[in-house]
Amino acid sequence: MTDDTTSTRHACSYETDANGVVRWSEAHADAWIGLLETHKQLTRALDAELTAQHGLSLSGLELLARLAAADDRHMHLTALAGAASLSLSRVSRIIATLEERGLVERRNCPADARAVHAQLTDGGLRLVVDAQTTHFASVQAVFFDQLDGDEIATLARVFGRFAPQAADQCDAGG
C-alpha cells in the first residue's frame, strides 16, 4: 500500500536526451517555467508601478509595511531582514534610502548597543497606506482578475503546501 505522498508523485518530471542534456517534460516545463515567468513578469510590473507612483520598490514597501505592523512601528534591522527574507546588507541599503526620504529613522537599541532599530515615521506610515492602496489594486487587476474563483482556490491549495501559514506570517500584505 502506498501513502498519499507517494501516490501523488509523478514518475519522472524530466527527460535526458541522447547528449545527456536534461529537459523538463512538457507538462512540468509548463508548470515550473510558467511559475517562474509569471512571478518575474508580475513583480517587474508591480515594482515599476510602485516606483513610478511612490518612488518605492516592492522590497521597500514590504519593509515599510512590516514596520507599520510592528509594535510601536519599529524593529531590529536583523529581525526585519529575517522577516522579509532579505540580507541584512540589502535591508540596510533600503533603510538608508528610506531614511534619506524621512520615512524611517535609525535608532540604537537601548538594551543592546550593537543593535539598530528602524523606526517608521508618520510620513512613512502615510506612504505605506498610499502605496499599499496602489499595490493591492494592481495585484487585483494583473493577477486575481485574470482568474476565476476555482483557480484562486486551486492556487491557494497548491502554494499553501509549499508555504503553510504564509499569509498569517506576512504582515506586509504583499
Kinemage of the C-alpha trace (Angstrom):
@kinemage 1
@onewidth
@group {chain A} dominant
@subgroup {mainchain}
@vectorlist {calphas} color= white
{ca met a 1} P 0.000 0.000 0.000
{ca thr a 2} L 1.316 3.469 -0.843
{ca asp a 3} L 0.778 6.594 1.194
{ca asp a 4} L -0.777 9.779 -0.263
{ca thr a 5} L 2.623 11.427 -0.771
{ca thr a 6} L 3.999 8.593 -2.898
{ca ser a 7} L 0.832 8.126 -4.931
{ca thr a 8} L 0.705 11.799 -5.957
{ca arg a 9} L 4.309 11.942 -7.223
{ca his a 10} L 4.976 11.712 -10.944
{ca ala a 11} L 7.310 9.001 -12.212
{ca cys a 12} L 9.747 11.411 -13.840
{ca ser a 13} L 9.416 15.127 -14.312
{ca tyr a 14} L 12.423 15.446 -16.614
{ca glu a 15} L 13.960 13.709 -19.586
{ca thr a 16} L 17.552 13.283 -20.745
{ca asp a 17} L 18.323 13.423 -24.453
{ca ala a 18} L 20.987 11.392 -26.315
{ca asn a 19} L 23.635 14.032 -25.455
{ca gly a 20} L 22.855 13.921 -21.746
{ca val a 21} L 21.064 17.300 -21.732
{ca val a 22} L 18.241 17.333 -19.222
{ca arg a 23} L 14.891 18.939 -20.059
{ca trp a 24} L 11.629 19.115 -18.169
{ca ser a 25} L 8.766 17.071 -19.544
{ca glu a 26} L 6.272 19.282 -21.372
{ca ala a 27} L 3.743 19.384 -18.524
{ca his a 28} L 6.430 20.020 -15.923
{ca ala a 29} L 8.040 22.740 -18.051
{ca asp a 30} L 4.656 24.439 -18.439
{ca ala a 31} L 4.171 24.313 -14.662
{ca trp a 32} L 7.681 25.235 -13.475
{ca ile a 33} L 8.742 27.697 -16.162
{ca gly a 34} L 5.236 29.140 -16.132
{ca leu a 35} L 5.517 29.782 -12.396
{ca leu a 36} L 8.936 31.434 -12.755
{ca glu a 37} L 7.928 33.595 -15.724
{ca thr a 38} L 4.652 34.624 -14.107
{ca his a 39} L 6.480 35.674 -10.951
{ca lys a 40} L 9.084 37.593 -12.945
{ca gln a 41} L 6.529 39.424 -15.100
{ca leu a 42} L 4.238 40.286 -12.211
{ca thr a 43} L 6.981 41.512 -9.889
{ca arg a 44} L 8.506 43.656 -12.653
{ca ala a 45} L 5.144 45.253 -13.441
{ca leu a 46} L 4.223 45.786 -9.782
{ca asp a 47} L 7.674 47.146 -8.940
{ca ala a 48} L 7.586 49.549 -11.902
{ca glu a 49} L 4.186 50.890 -10.880
{ca leu a 50} L 5.191 51.401 -7.240
{ca thr a 51} L 8.399 53.112 -8.322
{ca ala a 52} L 6.576 55.413 -10.752
{ca gln a 53} L 3.769 56.357 -8.377
{ca his a 54} L 5.509 56.321 -4.992
{ca gly a 55} L 9.256 56.132 -5.599
{ca leu a 56} L 9.244 52.834 -3.756
{ca ser a 57} L 10.338 49.317 -4.718
{ca leu a 58} L 8.408 46.190 -3.745
{ca ser a 59} L 11.110 45.452 -1.174
{ca gly a 60} L 10.895 48.996 0.169
{ca leu a 61} L 7.123 48.676 0.514
{ca glu a 62} L 7.498 45.347 2.289
{ca leu a 63} L 9.939 46.802 4.818
{ca leu a 64} L 7.751 49.848 5.456
{ca ala a 65} L 4.648 47.669 5.786
{ca arg a 66} L 6.380 45.351 8.249
{ca leu a 67} L 7.419 48.359 10.324
{ca ala a 68} L 3.858 49.714 10.173
{ca ala a 69} L 2.526 46.405 11.515
{ca ala a 70} L 5.175 46.070 14.251
{ca asp a 71} L 4.697 47.109 17.863
{ca asp a 72} L 5.448 50.824 18.182
{ca arg a 73} L 6.293 50.799 14.429
{ca his a 74} L 9.904 49.691 14.921
{ca met a 75} L 12.025 46.551 14.520
{ca his a 76} L 15.641 45.459 14.833
{ca leu a 77} L 17.218 45.540 11.384
{ca thr a 78} L 18.214 41.884 11.731
{ca ala a 79} L 14.628 40.897 12.588
{ca leu a 80} L 13.345 42.982 9.684
{ca ala a 81} L 15.799 41.269 7.323
{ca gly a 82} L 14.742 37.844 8.573
{ca ala a 83} L 11.043 38.600 8.286
{ca ala a 84} L 11.456 39.878 4.728
{ca ser a 85} L 13.891 37.095 3.728
{ca leu a 86} L 16.417 39.707 2.612
{ca ser a 87} L 20.081 40.023 3.510
{ca leu a 88} L 20.959 42.433 6.294
{ca ser a 89} L 23.126 44.440 3.878
{ca arg a 90} L 20.223 44.800 1.417
{ca val a 91} L 17.860 45.860 4.194
{ca ser a 92} L 20.435 48.339 5.429
{ca arg a 93} L 20.735 49.867 1.937
{ca ile a 94} L 16.960 50.115 1.521
{ca ile a 95} L 16.566 51.605 5.004
{ca ala a 96} L 19.274 54.187 4.184
{ca thr a 97} L 17.283 55.283 1.122
{ca leu a 98} L 14.055 55.410 3.118
{ca glu a 99} L 15.834 57.341 5.864
{ca glu a 100} L 17.010 59.969 3.349
{ca arg a 101} L 13.349 60.494 2.428
{ca gly a 102} L 12.346 60.890 6.085
{ca leu a 103} L 10.249 57.714 6.048
{ca val a 104} L 12.232 55.858 8.715
{ca glu a 105} L 14.777 56.704 11.382
{ca arg a 106} L 17.574 54.505 12.638
{ca arg a 107} L 17.821 54.250 16.394
{ca asn a 108} L 20.243 52.461 18.659
{ca cys a 109} L 18.698 49.772 20.775
{ca pro a 110} L 18.815 50.763 24.454
{ca ala a 111} L 19.204 47.120 25.521
{ca asp a 112} L 21.987 46.272 23.033
{ca ala a 113} L 24.359 48.962 21.790
{ca arg a 114} L 25.301 46.812 18.786
{ca ala a 115} L 21.717 46.532 17.542
{ca val a 116} L 19.975 49.108 15.394
{ca his a 117} L 16.239 49.631 15.078
{ca ala a 118} L 14.341 51.066 12.146
{ca gln a 119} L 11.521 53.331 13.306
{ca leu a 120} L 8.709 54.223 10.909
{ca thr a 121} L 7.918 57.933 10.850
{ca asp a 122} L 4.465 59.449 10.424
{ca gly a 123} L 5.396 60.285 6.829
{ca gly a 124} L 6.437 56.680 6.302
{ca leu a 125} L 3.094 55.485 7.617
{ca arg a 126} L 1.230 57.800 5.217
{ca leu a 127} L 3.300 56.470 2.308
{ca val a 128} L 2.649 52.847 3.317
{ca val a 129} L -1.105 53.452 3.279
{ca asp a 130} L -0.979 55.139 -0.146
{ca ala a 131} L 1.441 52.633 -1.667
{ca gln a 132} L -0.483 49.623 -0.345
{ca thr a 133} L -3.665 51.005 -1.900
{ca thr a 134} L -1.876 51.174 -5.256
{ca his a 135} L -0.245 47.775 -4.791
{ca phe a 136} L -3.381 45.885 -3.759
{ca ala a 137} L -5.361 47.387 -6.664
{ca ser a 138} L -2.579 46.413 -9.075
{ca val a 139} L -2.341 42.845 -7.771
{ca gln a 140} L -6.112 42.592 -8.100
{ca ala a 141} L -6.010 43.835 -11.709
{ca val a 142} L -2.983 41.980 -13.043
{ca phe a 143} L -3.414 38.734 -11.113
{ca phe a 144} L -6.712 37.989 -9.377
{ca asp a 145} L -8.929 39.484 -12.084
{ca gln a 146} L -7.328 37.040 -14.562
{ca leu a 147} L -8.513 34.042 -12.515
{ca asp a 148} L -11.876 32.630 -11.549
{ca gly a 149} L -12.777 31.571 -8.013
{ca asp a 150} L -11.932 27.905 -8.625
{ca glu a 151} L -8.492 28.801 -9.991
{ca ile a 152} L -7.763 31.011 -6.977
{ca ala a 153} L -8.815 28.193 -4.643
{ca thr a 154} L -6.580 25.750 -6.543
{ca leu a 155} L -3.576 28.091 -6.340
{ca ala a 156} L -4.224 28.608 -2.628
{ca arg a 157} L -4.245 24.831 -2.064
{ca val a 158} L -1.121 24.233 -4.169
{ca phe a 159} L 1.011 27.071 -2.818
{ca gly a 160} L -0.313 26.530 0.691
{ca arg a 161} L 1.551 23.205 0.704
{ca phe a 162} L 4.846 24.980 -0.031
{ca ala a 163} L 4.329 27.876 2.364
{ca pro a 164} L 1.922 26.806 5.108
{ca gln a 165} L 0.624 29.721 7.153
{ca ala a 166} L 2.445 32.167 4.831
{ca ala a 167} L -0.494 34.572 4.870
{ca asp a 168} L -0.506 34.565 8.679
{ca gln a 169} L 3.224 35.349 8.783
{ca cys a 170} L 3.189 38.086 6.144
{ca asp a 171} L 2.081 41.235 7.895
{ca ala a 172} L 3.293 43.255 4.911
{ca gly a 173} L 0.199 42.410 2.900
{ca gly a 174} L 2.411 41.867 -0.127
